[in-house]
Amino acid sequence: MREPISHGNATTGEQHDVTLVYPRQAEFADGKLSILAPIGATLLGLRAQKPRVISICRKQRV
């Protein structure tokens, strides 16, 4: 936690860096992702240096 994590979108090829933080410190625009967010909890449980594919479902806004 509190170390940069690189993650990417396999479909678009986009790469992003985020830092996992406690909820009060979370600010998505600054790349700070809460450990209680669904993707934050998932990333927190992964081992370092071990690439994984995670399927994320998105709700479409109308």
C-alpha positions in Angstrom: 0.0 0.0 0.0 1.1 3.6 -0.7 3.3 2.5 -3.5 2.5 3.1 -7.2 0.8 0.4 -9.1 0.7 0.2 -12.9 -2.4 -1.2 -14.4 -3.7 -1.3 -17.9 -6.7 -1.9 -20.1 -6.1 -4.9 -22.3 -8.8 -3.7 -24.8 -7.5 -0.2 -25.4 -3.9 -0.6 -24.3 -4.1 2.4 -22.0 -1.7 2.3 -19.0 -2.4 4.1 -15.7 -0.5 4.4 -12.4 -2.4 4.6 -9.1 -1.5 4.5 -5.4 -3.7 2.5 -3.0 -4.6 4.6 0.0 -7.1 4.6 2.9 -10.6 5.9 1.9 -10.1 9.4 3.4 -7.0 10.0 1.3 -8.6 8.7 -1.9 -8.7 11.2 -4.8 -9.1 9.4 -8.1 -8.1 12.5 -10.2 -4.8 12.5 -8.4 -4.3 8.7 -8.9 -5.1 7.8 -5.3 -7.4 4.8 -5.2 -9.2 3.7 -2.0 -8.4 0.2 -0.8 -12.2 -0.2 -0.2 -13.1 0.4 -3.8 -13.8 -2.8 -5.6 -10.7 -2.5 -7.9 -8.6 -1.2 -5.0 -9.4 -4.3 -2.9 -8.6 -6.5 -5.9 -5.3 -4.9 -6.6 -4.4 -5.0 -2.9 -4.7 -8.7 -2.9 -2.4 -9.3 -5.8 1.3 -10.2 -5.5 3.9 -7.7 -6.8 5.5 -8.4 -10.2 2.9 -11.0 -11.1 0.8 -9.9 -14.1 -2.9 -10.7 -13.8 -6.0 -10.3 -16.0 -9.0 -9.0 -14.1 -12.4 -8.8 -15.7 -14.3 -5.7 -14.7 -18.0 -5.2 -15.5 -19.1 -1.6 -16.2 -22.6 -0.2 -16.0 -23.3 2.0 -18.9 -24.7 5.4 -18.0 -27.8 6.5 -20.0 
